[in-house]
Amino acid sequence: MLHDISLVVNRCQLLGEEIEFLNRWGGKFYLLKTEVNDTKVKFLFSSSIACSKFEVEIFLTANYPASPVAFTIQKCTGNLGQEEISVVLSSVPVGANYLRRIVKQISDNLLQCSPLTIHQQRVAVR
């Protein structure tokens, strides 16, 4: 039983460190806002380079970060569609710093691109 409690505490500590990092350095990744409510984590992204603003809601489970997370995407404005965002989110392997790596992948693959590059990626996906 002590081992199980230790695992839970360790996972909570890792999650807290990730959230703290993203709150502090999220601007480098076009992350405007990070919100945590129970087992939901919301990220609001915005990039003038990609002409896009959208929100990703991630649903954490007791197995975090050892299993993939469920997510929803709320498009606010811009050129990116749910399909492009979902492809990037689904490509991130589970493991340590999962949320950080999700945010970094979105930033690197979607938000540092021009609208023309995004359109080319969209055509390639289809």
Backbone as XML, in Angstrom:
<?xml version="1.0"?>
<chain id="A" units="angstrom">
  <residue number="1" name="MET">
    <atom name="N" x="0.821" y="-1.195" z="0.000"/>
    <atom name="CA" x="0.000" y="0.000" z="0.000"/>
    <atom name="C" x="0.867" y="1.261" z="0.000"/>
  </residue>
  <residue number="2" name="LEU">
    <atom name="N" x="1.937" y="1.250" z="0.784"/>
    <atom name="CA" x="2.835" y="2.394" z="0.832"/>
    <atom name="C" x="3.451" y="2.662" z="-0.542"/>
  </residue>
  <residue number="3" name="HIS">
    <atom name="N" x="3.736" y="1.590" z="-1.260"/>
    <atom name="CA" x="4.286" y="1.736" z="-2.613"/>
    <atom name="C" x="3.289" y="2.448" z="-3.531"/>
  </residue>
  <residue number="4" name="ASP">
    <atom name="N" x="2.008" y="2.063" z="-3.457"/>
    <atom name="CA" x="0.972" y="2.690" z="-4.281"/>
    <atom name="C" x="0.836" y="4.180" z="-3.967"/>
  </residue>
  <residue number="5" name="ILE">
    <atom name="N" x="0.867" y="4.511" z="-2.692"/>
    <atom name="CA" x="0.770" y="5.919" z="-2.284"/>
    <atom name="C" x="1.987" y="6.688" z="-2.792"/>
  </residue>
  <residue number="6" name="SER">
    <atom name="N" x="3.141" y="6.079" z="-2.718"/>
    <atom name="CA" x="4.370" y="6.704" z="-3.198"/>
    <atom name="C" x="4.282" y="7.008" z="-4.695"/>
  </residue>
  <residue number="7" name="LEU">
    <atom name="N" x="3.732" y="6.083" z="-5.474"/>
    <atom name="CA" x="3.568" y="6.298" z="-6.915"/>
    <atom name="C" x="2.653" y="7.483" z="-7.196"/>
  </residue>
  <residue number="8" name="VAL">
    <atom name="N" x="1.545" y="7.561" z="-6.489"/>
    <atom name="CA" x="0.600" y="8.660" z="-6.680"/>
    <atom name="C" x="1.249" y="9.991" z="-6.334"/>
  </residue>
  <residue number="9" name="VAL">
    <atom name="N" x="1.933" y="10.049" z="-5.212"/>
    <atom name="CA" x="2.592" y="11.283" z="-4.792"/>
    <atom name="C" x="3.649" y="11.696" z="-5.809"/>
  </residue>
  <residue number="10" name="ASN">
    <atom name="N" x="4.414" y="10.732" z="-6.301"/>
    <atom name="CA" x="5.448" y="11.026" z="-7.282"/>
    <atom name="C" x="4.852" y="11.588" z="-8.568"/>
  </residue>
  <residue number="11" name="ARG">
    <atom name="N" x="3.774" y="10.979" z="-9.050"/>
    <atom name="CA" x="3.114" y="11.463" z="-10.275"/>
    <atom name="C" x="2.547" y="12.863" z="-10.075"/>
  </residue>
  <residue number="12" name="CYS">
    <atom name="N" x="1.967" y="13.124" z="-8.925"/>
    <atom name="CA" x="1.439" y="14.460" z="-8.630"/>
    <atom name="C" x="2.555" y="15.495" z="-8.592"/>
  </residue>
  <residue number="13" name="GLN">
    <atom name="N" x="3.679" y="15.111" z="-8.012"/>
    <atom name="CA" x="4.821" y="16.024" z="-7.958"/>
    <atom name="C" x="5.323" y="16.332" z="-9.369"/>
  </residue>
  <residue number="14" name="LEU">
    <atom name="N" x="5.442" y="15.318" z="-10.217"/>
    <atom name="CA" x="5.891" y="15.527" z="-11.591"/>
    <atom name="C" x="4.920" y="16.415" z="-12.360"/>
  </residue>
  <residue number="15" name="LEU">
    <atom name="N" x="3.629" y="16.171" z="-12.178"/>
    <atom name="CA" x="2.620" y="16.998" z="-12.843"/>
    <atom name="C" x="2.712" y="18.439" z="-12.367"/>
  </residue>
  <residue number="16" name="GLY">
    <atom name="N" x="2.866" y="18.636" z="-11.064"/>
    <atom name="CA" x="2.997" y="19.987" z="-10.525"/>
    <atom name="C" x="4.208" y="20.712" z="-11.091"/>
  </residue>
  <residue number="17" name="GLU">
    <atom name="N" x="5.313" y="20.010" z="-11.236"/>
    <atom name="CA" x="6.517" y="20.615" z="-11.809"/>
    <atom name="C" x="6.305" y="20.995" z="-13.269"/>
  </residue>
  <residue number="18" name="GLU">
    <atom name="N" x="5.602" y="20.148" z="-14.002"/>
    <atom name="CA" x="5.308" y="20.465" z="-15.409"/>
    <atom name="C" x="4.423" y="21.704" z="-15.519"/>
  </residue>
  <residue number="19" name="ILE">
    <atom name="N" x="3.369" y="21.765" z="-14.709"/>
    <atom name="CA" x="2.461" y="22.914" z="-14.743"/>
    <atom name="C" x="3.210" y="24.187" z="-14.352"/>
  </residue>
  <residue number="20" name="GLU">
    <atom name="N" x="4.038" y="24.107" z="-13.336"/>
    <atom name="CA" x="4.828" y="25.267" z="-12.904"/>
    <atom name="C" x="5.744" y="25.742" z="-14.039"/>
  </residue>
  <residue number="21" name="PHE">
    <atom name="N" x="6.397" y="24.817" z="-14.701"/>
    <atom name="CA" x="7.273" y="25.159" z="-15.830"/>
    <atom name="C" x="6.480" y="25.849" z="-16.934"/>
  </residue>
  <residue number="22" name="LEU">
    <atom name="N" x="5.324" y="25.291" z="-17.282"/>
    <atom name="CA" x="4.520" y="25.857" z="-18.367"/>
    <atom name="C" x="3.947" y="27.220" z="-18.001"/>
  </residue>
  <residue number="23" name="ASN">
    <atom name="N" x="3.591" y="27.402" z="-16.739"/>
    <atom name="CA" x="3.131" y="28.727" z="-16.308"/>
    <atom name="C" x="4.245" y="29.759" z="-16.417"/>
  </residue>
  <residue number="24" name="ARG">
    <atom name="N" x="5.450" y="29.354" z="-16.075"/>
    <atom name="CA" x="6.585" y="30.266" z="-16.088"/>
    <atom name="C" x="7.107" y="30.524" z="-17.501"/>
  </residue>
  <residue number="25" name="TRP">
    <atom name="N" x="7.241" y="29.493" z="-18.313"/>
    <atom name="CA" x="7.903" y="29.606" z="-19.608"/>
    <atom name="C" x="6.974" y="29.399" z="-20.802"/>
  </residue>
  <residue number="26" name="GLY">
    <atom name="N" x="5.677" y="29.309" z="-20.563"/>
    <atom name="CA" x="4.736" y="29.036" z="-21.648"/>
    <atom name="C" x="4.768" y="30.021" z="-22.791"/>
  </residue>
  <residue number="27" name="GLY">
    <atom name="N" x="5.089" y="31.280" z="-22.509"/>
    <atom name="CA" x="5.151" y="32.284" z="-23.558"/>
    <atom name="C" x="6.128" y="31.944" z="-24.667"/>
  </residue>
  <residue number="28" name="LYS">
    <atom name="N" x="7.180" y="31.223" z="-24.335"/>
    <atom name="CA" x="8.156" y="30.800" z="-25.344"/>
    <atom name="C" x="7.549" y="29.803" z="-26.332"/>
  </residue>
  <residue number="29" name="PHE">
    <atom name="N" x="6.434" y="29.195" z="-25.943"/>
    <atom name="CA" x="5.781" y="28.173" z="-26.756"/>
    <atom name="C" x="4.413" y="28.648" z="-27.267"/>
  </residue>
  <residue number="30" name="TYR">
    <atom name="N" x="4.202" y="29.967" z="-27.274"/>
    <atom name="CA" x="2.934" y="30.568" z="-27.735"/>
    <atom name="C" x="1.758" y="30.139" z="-26.854"/>
  </residue>
  <residue number="31" name="LEU">
    <atom name="N" x="2.038" y="29.841" z="-25.606"/>
    <atom name="CA" x="1.026" y="29.414" z="-24.652"/>
    <atom name="C" x="0.599" y="30.625" z="-23.829"/>
  </residue>
  <residue number="32" name="LEU">
    <atom name="N" x="-0.652" y="31.072" z="-24.036"/>
    <atom name="CA" x="-1.151" y="32.255" z="-23.335"/>
    <atom name="C" x="-1.635" y="31.949" z="-21.932"/>
  </residue>
  <residue number="33" name="LYS">
    <atom name="N" x="-2.226" y="30.762" z="-21.773"/>
    <atom name="CA" x="-2.866" y="30.462" z="-20.497"/>
    <atom name="C" x="-2.842" y="28.953" z="-20.243"/>
  </residue>
  <residue number="34" name="THR">
    <atom name="N" x="-2.578" y="28.607" z="-18.999"/>
    <atom name="CA" x="-2.663" y="27.217" z="-18.548"/>
    <atom name="C" x="-3.625" y="27.190" z="-17.377"/>
  </residue>
  <residue number="35" name="GLU">
    <atom name="N" x="-4.618" y="26.337" z="-17.468"/>
    <atom name="CA" x="-5.634" y="26.259" z="-16.416"/>
    <atom name="C" x="-5.823" y="24.801" z="-16.006"/>
  </residue>
  <residue number="36" name="VAL">
    <atom name="N" x="-5.808" y="24.548" z="-14.707"/>
    <atom name="CA" x="-5.995" y="23.192" z="-14.193"/>
    <atom name="C" x="-7.262" y="23.175" z="-13.348"/>
  </residue>
  <residue number="37" name="ASN">
    <atom name="N" x="-8.143" y="22.223" z="-13.647"/>
    <atom name="CA" x="-9.378" y="22.065" z="-12.885"/>
    <atom name="C" x="-9.638" y="20.567" z="-12.737"/>
  </residue>
  <residue number="38" name="ASP">
    <atom name="N" x="-9.422" y="20.066" z="-11.533"/>
    <atom name="CA" x="-9.589" y="18.649" z="-11.237"/>
    <atom name="C" x="-8.644" y="17.837" z="-12.124"/>
  </residue>
  <residue number="39" name="THR">
    <atom name="N" x="-9.145" y="17.014" z="-13.027"/>
    <atom name="CA" x="-8.276" y="16.220" z="-13.896"/>
    <atom name="C" x="-8.194" y="16.780" z="-15.312"/>
  </residue>
  <residue number="40" name="LYS">
    <atom name="N" x="-8.657" y="18.011" z="-15.488"/>
    <atom name="CA" x="-8.603" y="18.657" z="-16.805"/>
    <atom name="C" x="-7.518" y="19.732" z="-16.803"/>
  </residue>
  <residue number="41" name="VAL">
    <atom name="N" x="-6.754" y="19.764" z="-17.883"/>
    <atom name="CA" x="-5.762" y="20.814" z="-18.081"/>
    <atom name="C" x="-6.100" y="21.490" z="-19.403"/>
  </residue>
  <residue number="42" name="LYS">
    <atom name="N" x="-6.266" y="22.815" z="-19.358"/>
    <atom name="CA" x="-6.566" y="23.583" z="-20.570"/>
    <atom name="C" x="-5.367" y="24.433" z="-20.933"/>
  </residue>
  <residue number="43" name="PHE">
    <atom name="N" x="-5.038" y="24.410" z="-22.227"/>
    <atom name="CA" x="-3.981" y="25.248" z="-22.768"/>
    <atom name="C" x="-4.586" y="26.156" z="-23.826"/>
  </residue>
  <residue number="44" name="LEU">
    <atom name="N" x="-4.314" y="27.450" z="-23.722"/>
    <atom name="CA" x="-4.743" y="28.405" z="-24.740"/>
    <atom name="C" x="-3.503" y="28.839" z="-25.504"/>
  </residue>
  <residue number="45" name="PHE">
    <atom name="N" x="-3.474" y="28.533" z="-26.798"/>
    <atom name="CA" x="-2.349" y="28.868" z="-27.663"/>
    <atom name="C" x="-2.732" y="30.014" z="-28.587"/>
  </residue>
  <residue number="46" name="SER">
    <atom name="N" x="-1.742" y="30.848" z="-28.921"/>
    <atom name="CA" x="-1.959" y="31.921" z="-29.873"/>
    <atom name="C" x="-0.642" y="32.254" z="-30.560"/>
  </residue>
  <residue number="47" name="SER">
    <atom name="N" x="-0.698" y="32.394" z="-31.880"/>
    <atom name="CA" x="0.491" y="32.744" z="-32.646"/>
    <atom name="C" x="0.109" y="33.654" z="-33.802"/>
  </residue>
  <residue number="48" name="SER">
    <atom name="N" x="0.739" y="34.822" z="-33.853"/>
    <atom name="CA" x="0.499" y="35.721" z="-34.978"/>
    <atom name="C" x="1.214" y="35.213" z="-36.227"/>
  </residue>
  <residue number="49" name="ILE">
    <atom name="N" x="2.298" y="34.464" z="-36.059"/>
    <atom name="CA" x="3.020" y="33.900" z="-37.201"/>
    <atom name="C" x="2.124" y="32.929" z="-37.961"/>
  </residue>
  <residue number="50" name="ALA">
    <atom name="N" x="1.442" y="32.054" z="-37.223"/>
    <atom name="CA" x="0.557" y="31.058" z="-37.828"/>
    <atom name="C" x="-0.868" y="31.574" z="-37.990"/>
  </residue>
  <residue number="51" name="CYS">
    <atom name="N" x="-1.126" y="32.780" z="-37.517"/>
    <atom name="CA" x="-2.476" y="33.370" z="-37.582"/>
    <atom name="C" x="-3.510" y="32.432" z="-36.964"/>
  </residue>
  <residue number="52" name="SER">
    <atom name="N" x="-3.230" y="31.947" z="-35.767"/>
    <atom name="CA" x="-4.124" y="30.989" z="-35.129"/>
    <atom name="C" x="-4.205" y="31.206" z="-33.621"/>
  </residue>
  <residue number="53" name="LYS">
    <atom name="N" x="-5.376" y="30.880" z="-33.093"/>
    <atom name="CA" x="-5.614" y="30.878" z="-31.655"/>
    <atom name="C" x="-6.598" y="29.746" z="-31.377"/>
  </residue>
  <residue number="54" name="PHE">
    <atom name="N" x="-6.235" y="28.861" z="-30.451"/>
    <atom name="CA" x="-7.097" y="27.719" z="-30.146"/>
    <atom name="C" x="-6.814" y="27.235" z="-28.736"/>
  </residue>
  <residue number="55" name="GLU">
    <atom name="N" x="-7.737" y="26.420" z="-28.231"/>
    <atom name="CA" x="-7.624" y="25.869" z="-26.884"/>
    <atom name="C" x="-7.609" y="24.343" z="-26.974"/>
  </residue>
  <residue number="56" name="VAL">
    <atom name="N" x="-6.708" y="23.742" z="-26.204"/>
    <atom name="CA" x="-6.632" y="22.281" z="-26.105"/>
    <atom name="C" x="-6.962" y="21.906" z="-24.667"/>
  </residue>
  <residue number="57" name="GLU">
    <atom name="N" x="-7.917" y="21.003" z="-24.508"/>
    <atom name="CA" x="-8.282" y="20.519" z="-23.181"/>
    <atom name="C" x="-7.841" y="19.062" z="-23.084"/>
  </residue>
  <residue number="58" name="ILE">
    <atom name="N" x="-7.025" y="18.766" z="-22.079"/>
    <atom name="CA" x="-6.474" y="17.434" z="-21.886"/>
    <atom name="C" x="-7.071" y="16.830" z="-20.617"/>
  </residue>
  <residue number="59" name="PHE">
    <atom name="N" x="-7.460" y="15.567" z="-20.708"/>
    <atom name="CA" x="-8.082" y="14.868" z="-19.589"/>
    <atom name="C" x="-7.085" y="13.858" z="-19.021"/>
  </residue>
  <residue number="60" name="LEU">
    <atom name="N" x="-6.611" y="14.120" z="-17.824"/>
    <atom name="CA" x="-5.611" y="13.262" z="-17.184"/>
    <atom name="C" x="-6.283" y="12.081" z="-16.488"/>
  </residue>
  <residue number="61" name="THR">
    <atom name="N" x="-5.556" y="10.985" z="-16.400"/>
    <atom name="CA" x="-6.040" y="9.796" z="-15.698"/>
    <atom name="C" x="-5.037" y="9.421" z="-14.612"/>
  </residue>
  <residue number="62" name="ALA">
    <atom name="N" x="-5.386" y="8.410" z="-13.838"/>
    <atom name="CA" x="-4.489" y="7.947" z="-12.771"/>
    <atom name="C" x="-3.189" y="7.385" z="-13.344"/>
  </residue>
  <residue number="63" name="ASN">
    <atom name="N" x="-3.189" y="6.992" z="-14.598"/>
    <atom name="CA" x="-1.997" y="6.422" z="-15.229"/>
    <atom name="C" x="-1.064" y="7.463" z="-15.835"/>
  </residue>
  <residue number="64" name="TYR">
    <atom name="N" x="-1.411" y="8.742" z="-15.719"/>
    <atom name="CA" x="-0.558" y="9.788" z="-16.282"/>
    <atom name="C" x="0.812" y="9.727" z="-15.626"/>
  </residue>
  <residue number="65" name="PRO">
    <atom name="N" x="1.892" y="9.840" z="-16.328"/>
    <atom name="CA" x="2.091" y="10.054" z="-17.764"/>
    <atom name="C" x="2.386" y="8.768" z="-18.535"/>
  </residue>
  <residue number="66" name="ALA">
    <atom name="N" x="1.948" y="7.636" z="-18.024"/>
    <atom name="CA" x="2.279" y="6.353" z="-18.639"/>
    <atom name="C" x="1.312" y="5.923" z="-19.730"/>
  </residue>
  <residue number="67" name="SER">
    <atom name="N" x="0.208" y="6.652" z="-19.906"/>
    <atom name="CA" x="-0.748" y="6.288" z="-20.953"/>
    <atom name="C" x="-1.177" y="7.539" z="-21.713"/>
  </residue>
  <residue number="68" name="PRO">
    <atom name="N" x="-1.588" y="7.369" z="-22.973"/>
    <atom name="CA" x="-2.022" y="8.522" z="-23.763"/>
    <atom name="C" x="-3.214" y="9.221" z="-23.108"/>
  </residue>
  <residue number="69" name="VAL">
    <atom name="N" x="-3.330" y="10.508" z="-23.346"/>
    <atom name="CA" x="-4.408" y="11.292" z="-22.764"/>
    <atom name="C" x="-5.492" y="11.553" z="-23.808"/>
  </residue>
  <residue number="70" name="ALA">
    <atom name="N" x="-6.718" y="11.673" z="-23.319"/>
    <atom name="CA" x="-7.812" y="12.103" z="-24.180"/>
    <atom name="C" x="-7.770" y="13.625" z="-24.249"/>
  </residue>
  <residue number="71" name="PHE">
    <atom name="N" x="-8.221" y="14.186" z="-25.355"/>
    <atom name="CA" x="-8.191" y="15.632" z="-25.498"/>
    <atom name="C" x="-9.311" y="16.115" z="-26.405"/>
  </residue>
  <residue number="72" name="THR">
    <atom name="N" x="-9.649" y="17.380" z="-26.246"/>
    <atom name="CA" x="-10.569" y="18.064" z="-27.155"/>
    <atom name="C" x="-9.892" y="19.343" z="-27.604"/>
  </residue>
  <residue number="73" name="ILE">
    <atom name="N" x="-10.316" y="19.827" z="-28.758"/>
    <atom name="CA" x="-9.742" y="21.041" z="-29.326"/>
    <atom name="C" x="-10.871" y="22.003" z="-29.616"/>
  </residue>
  <residue number="74" name="GLN">
    <atom name="N" x="-10.718" y="23.213" z="-29.126"/>
    <atom name="CA" x="-11.688" y="24.262" z="-29.380"/>
    <atom name="C" x="-10.995" y="25.297" z="-30.257"/>
  </residue>
  <residue number="75" name="LYS">
    <atom name="N" x="-11.448" y="25.407" z="-31.485"/>
    <atom name="CA" x="-10.857" y="26.383" z="-32.391"/>
    <atom name="C" x="-11.438" y="27.751" z="-32.080"/>
  </residue>
  <residue number="76" name="CYS">
    <atom name="N" x="-10.560" y="28.676" z="-31.844"/>
    <atom name="CA" x="-11.014" y="30.046" z="-31.599"/>
    <atom name="C" x="-10.979" y="30.842" z="-32.897"/>
  </residue>
  <residue number="77" name="THR">
    <atom name="N" x="-9.811" y="30.989" z="-33.459"/>
    <atom name="CA" x="-9.669" y="31.720" z="-34.726"/>
    <atom name="C" x="-8.457" y="31.192" z="-35.470"/>
  </residue>
  <residue number="78" name="GLY">
    <atom name="N" x="-8.436" y="31.408" z="-36.772"/>
    <atom name="CA" x="-7.224" y="31.150" z="-37.526"/>
    <atom name="C" x="-7.276" y="30.037" z="-38.533"/>
  </residue>
  <residue number="79" name="ASN">
    <atom name="N" x="-6.078" y="29.664" z="-38.953"/>
    <atom name="CA" x="-5.889" y="28.758" z="-40.076"/>
    <atom name="C" x="-5.786" y="27.282" z="-39.708"/>
  </residue>
  <residue number="80" name="LEU">
    <atom name="N" x="-5.533" y="26.991" z="-38.474"/>
    <atom name="CA" x="-5.356" y="25.594" z="-38.081"/>
    <atom name="C" x="-6.692" y="24.915" z="-37.828"/>
  </residue>
  <residue number="81" name="GLY">
    <atom name="N" x="-6.790" y="23.679" z="-38.264"/>
    <atom name="CA" x="-7.990" y="22.901" z="-38.016"/>
    <atom name="C" x="-7.736" y="21.825" z="-36.968"/>
  </residue>
  <residue number="82" name="GLN">
    <atom name="N" x="-8.806" y="21.207" z="-36.529"/>
    <atom name="CA" x="-8.687" y="20.156" z="-35.516"/>
    <atom name="C" x="-7.828" y="18.996" z="-35.996"/>
  </residue>
  <residue number="83" name="GLU">
    <atom name="N" x="-7.899" y="18.707" z="-37.283"/>
    <atom name="CA" x="-7.151" y="17.573" z="-37.826"/>
    <atom name="C" x="-5.641" y="17.768" z="-37.656"/>
  </residue>
  <residue number="84" name="GLU">
    <atom name="N" x="-5.139" y="18.954" z="-38.007"/>
    <atom name="CA" x="-3.703" y="19.222" z="-37.887"/>
    <atom name="C" x="-3.249" y="19.175" z="-36.427"/>
  </residue>
  <residue number="85" name="ILE">
    <atom name="N" x="-4.053" y="19.753" z="-35.555"/>
    <atom name="CA" x="-3.714" y="19.776" z="-34.129"/>
    <atom name="C" x="-3.755" y="18.361" z="-33.556"/>
  </residue>
  <residue number="86" name="SER">
    <atom name="N" x="-4.759" y="17.585" z="-33.922"/>
    <atom name="CA" x="-4.893" y="16.202" z="-33.430"/>
    <atom name="C" x="-3.720" y="15.333" z="-33.868"/>
  </residue>
  <residue number="87" name="VAL">
    <atom name="N" x="-3.260" y="15.518" z="-35.100"/>
    <atom name="CA" x="-2.128" y="14.736" z="-35.591"/>
    <atom name="C" x="-0.898" y="14.999" z="-34.734"/>
  </residue>
  <residue number="88" name="VAL">
    <atom name="N" x="-0.647" y="16.255" z="-34.409"/>
    <atom name="CA" x="0.516" y="16.604" z="-33.586"/>
    <atom name="C" x="0.355" y="16.048" z="-32.176"/>
  </residue>
  <residue number="89" name="LEU">
    <atom name="N" x="-0.814" y="16.227" z="-31.574"/>
    <atom name="CA" x="-1.040" y="15.721" z="-30.219"/>
    <atom name="C" x="-0.879" y="14.202" z="-30.152"/>
  </residue>
  <residue number="90" name="SER">
    <atom name="N" x="-1.371" y="13.512" z="-31.137"/>
    <atom name="CA" x="-1.315" y="12.051" z="-31.146"/>
    <atom name="C" x="0.093" y="11.527" z="-31.392"/>
  </residue>
  <residue number="91" name="SER">
    <atom name="N" x="0.962" y="12.349" z="-31.934"/>
    <atom name="CA" x="2.321" y="11.896" z="-32.257"/>
    <atom name="C" x="3.276" y="11.952" z="-31.059"/>
  </residue>
  <residue number="92" name="VAL">
    <atom name="N" x="2.854" y="12.578" z="-29.964"/>
    <atom name="CA" x="3.736" y="12.726" z="-28.802"/>
    <atom name="C" x="3.723" y="11.429" z="-27.990"/>
  </residue>
  <residue number="93" name="PRO">
    <atom name="N" x="4.894" y="10.791" z="-27.819"/>
    <atom name="CA" x="4.934" y="9.549" z="-27.044"/>
    <atom name="C" x="4.734" y="9.816" z="-25.551"/>
  </residue>
  <residue number="94" name="VAL">
    <atom name="N" x="4.116" y="8.875" z="-24.864"/>
    <atom name="CA" x="3.892" y="9.011" z="-23.422"/>
    <atom name="C" x="5.225" y="8.934" z="-22.688"/>
  </residue>
  <residue number="95" name="GLY">
    <atom name="N" x="5.228" y="9.424" z="-21.448"/>
    <atom name="CA" x="6.429" y="9.359" z="-20.631"/>
    <atom name="C" x="6.649" y="10.648" z="-19.874"/>
  </residue>
  <residue number="96" name="ALA">
    <atom name="N" x="7.831" y="10.744" z="-19.301"/>
    <atom name="CA" x="8.184" y="11.911" z="-18.485"/>
    <atom name="C" x="8.023" y="13.205" z="-19.282"/>
  </residue>
  <residue number="97" name="ASN">
    <atom name="N" x="7.575" y="14.244" z="-18.592"/>
    <atom name="CA" x="7.369" y="15.570" z="-19.195"/>
    <atom name="C" x="6.400" y="15.537" z="-20.379"/>
  </residue>
  <residue number="98" name="TYR">
    <atom name="N" x="5.386" y="14.724" z="-20.272"/>
    <atom name="CA" x="4.409" y="14.542" z="-21.357"/>
    <atom name="C" x="3.739" y="15.863" z="-21.742"/>
  </residue>
  <residue number="99" name="LEU">
    <atom name="N" x="3.245" y="16.608" z="-20.763"/>
    <atom name="CA" x="2.582" y="17.873" z="-21.084"/>
    <atom name="C" x="3.548" y="18.866" z="-21.713"/>
  </residue>
  <residue number="100" name="ARG">
    <atom name="N" x="4.741" y="18.955" z="-21.183"/>
    <atom name="CA" x="5.754" y="19.850" z="-21.765"/>
    <atom name="C" x="6.021" y="19.498" z="-23.223"/>
  </residue>
  <residue number="101" name="ARG">
    <atom name="N" x="6.148" y="18.209" z="-23.482"/>
    <atom name="CA" x="6.449" y="17.773" z="-24.850"/>
    <atom name="C" x="5.268" y="18.005" z="-25.781"/>
  </residue>
  <residue number="102" name="ILE">
    <atom name="N" x="4.042" y="17.879" z="-25.265"/>
    <atom name="CA" x="2.855" y="18.200" z="-26.069"/>
    <atom name="C" x="2.893" y="19.669" z="-26.467"/>
  </residue>
  <residue number="103" name="VAL">
    <atom name="N" x="3.130" y="20.533" z="-25.490"/>
    <atom name="CA" x="3.172" y="21.976" z="-25.756"/>
    <atom name="C" x="4.295" y="22.308" z="-26.741"/>
  </residue>
  <residue number="104" name="LYS">
    <atom name="N" x="5.449" y="21.713" z="-26.559"/>
    <atom name="CA" x="6.580" y="21.975" z="-27.445"/>
    <atom name="C" x="6.292" y="21.499" z="-28.867"/>
  </residue>
  <residue number="105" name="GLN">
    <atom name="N" x="5.682" y="20.333" z="-29.012"/>
    <atom name="CA" x="5.349" y="19.825" z="-30.347"/>
    <atom name="C" x="4.358" y="20.742" z="-31.059"/>
  </residue>
  <residue number="106" name="ILE">
    <atom name="N" x="3.350" y="21.212" z="-30.338"/>
    <atom name="CA" x="2.387" y="22.138" z="-30.940"/>
    <atom name="C" x="3.104" y="23.408" z="-31.385"/>
  </residue>
  <residue number="107" name="SER">
    <atom name="N" x="3.946" y="23.933" z="-30.510"/>
    <atom name="CA" x="4.691" y="25.144" z="-30.829"/>
    <atom name="C" x="5.592" y="24.939" z="-32.048"/>
  </residue>
  <residue number="108" name="ASP">
    <atom name="N" x="6.394" y="23.898" z="-32.018"/>
    <atom name="CA" x="7.367" y="23.663" z="-33.089"/>
    <atom name="C" x="6.718" y="23.330" z="-34.421"/>
  </residue>
  <residue number="109" name="ASN">
    <atom name="N" x="5.672" y="22.509" z="-34.401"/>
    <atom name="CA" x="5.099" y="21.997" z="-35.647"/>
    <atom name="C" x="3.939" y="22.809" z="-36.202"/>
  </residue>
  <residue number="110" name="LEU">
    <atom name="N" x="3.315" y="23.646" z="-35.375"/>
    <atom name="CA" x="2.134" y="24.361" z="-35.854"/>
    <atom name="C" x="2.213" y="25.884" z="-35.716"/>
  </residue>
  <residue number="111" name="LEU">
    <atom name="N" x="2.806" y="26.356" z="-34.657"/>
    <atom name="CA" x="2.685" y="27.777" z="-34.341"/>
    <atom name="C" x="3.870" y="28.622" z="-34.783"/>
  </residue>
  <residue number="112" name="GLN">
    <atom name="N" x="4.927" y="28.002" z="-35.243"/>
    <atom name="CA" x="6.053" y="28.761" z="-35.755"/>
    <atom name="C" x="6.061" y="28.768" z="-37.277"/>
  </residue>
  <residue number="113" name="CYS">
    <atom name="N" x="4.968" y="28.303" z="-37.871"/>
    <atom name="CA" x="4.858" y="28.205" z="-39.326"/>
    <atom name="C" x="3.999" y="29.330" z="-39.877"/>
  </residue>
  <residue number="114" name="SER">
    <atom name="N" x="4.254" y="29.683" z="-41.108"/>
    <atom name="CA" x="3.409" y="30.669" z="-41.784"/>
    <atom name="C" x="2.125" y="29.985" z="-42.246"/>
  </residue>
  <residue number="115" name="PRO">
    <atom name="N" x="1.076" y="30.750" z="-42.544"/>
    <atom name="CA" x="-0.175" y="30.147" z="-43.033"/>
    <atom name="C" x="0.028" y="29.304" z="-44.290"/>
  </residue>
  <residue number="116" name="LEU">
    <atom name="N" x="0.966" y="29.684" z="-45.171"/>
    <atom name="CA" x="1.231" y="28.908" z="-46.375"/>
    <atom name="C" x="1.780" y="27.528" z="-46.021"/>
  </residue>
  <residue number="117" name="THR">
    <atom name="N" x="2.710" y="27.462" z="-45.085"/>
    <atom name="CA" x="3.272" y="26.181" z="-44.643"/>
    <atom name="C" x="2.182" y="25.309" z="-44.039"/>
  </residue>
  <residue number="118" name="ILE">
    <atom name="N" x="1.308" y="25.905" z="-43.248"/>
    <atom name="CA" x="0.206" y="25.155" z="-42.638"/>
    <atom name="C" x="-0.701" y="24.582" z="-43.712"/>
  </residue>
  <residue number="119" name="HIS">
    <atom name="N" x="-0.980" y="25.372" z="-44.753"/>
    <atom name="CA" x="-1.821" y="24.889" z="-45.857"/>
    <atom name="C" x="-1.152" y="23.714" z="-46.559"/>
  </residue>
  <residue number="120" name="GLN">
    <atom name="N" x="0.168" y="23.782" z="-46.768"/>
    <atom name="CA" x="0.894" y="22.693" z="-47.394"/>
    <atom name="C" x="0.841" y="21.437" z="-46.541"/>
  </residue>
  <residue number="121" name="GLN">
    <atom name="N" x="0.941" y="21.594" z="-45.212"/>
    <atom name="CA" x="0.842" y="20.448" z="-44.310"/>
    <atom name="C" x="-0.552" y="19.851" z="-44.372"/>
  </residue>
  <residue number="122" name="ARG">
    <atom name="N" x="-1.567" y="20.702" z="-44.454"/>
    <atom name="CA" x="-2.957" y="20.242" z="-44.518"/>
    <atom name="C" x="-3.171" y="19.391" z="-45.772"/>
  </residue>
  <residue number="123" name="VAL">
    <atom name="N" x="-2.629" y="19.825" z="-46.907"/>
    <atom name="CA" x="-2.769" y="19.091" z="-48.148"/>
    <atom name="C" x="-2.053" y="17.751" z="-48.047"/>
  </residue>
  <residue number="124" name="ALA">
    <atom name="N" x="-0.891" y="17.718" z="-47.408"/>
    <atom name="CA" x="-0.115" y="16.484" z="-47.252"/>
    <atom name="C" x="-0.855" y="15.471" z="-46.385"/>
  </residue>
  <residue number="125" name="VAL">
    <atom name="N" x="-1.589" y="15.949" z="-45.363"/>
    <atom name="CA" x="-2.335" y="15.059" z="-44.454"/>
    <atom name="C" x="-3.465" y="14.372" z="-45.204"/>
  </residue>
  <residue number="126" name="ARG">
    <atom name="N" x="-4.087" y="15.061" z="-46.109"/>
    <atom name="CA" x="-5.229" y="14.494" z="-46.860"/>
    <atom name="C" x="-4.703" y="13.542" z="-47.855"/>
  </residue>
</chain>
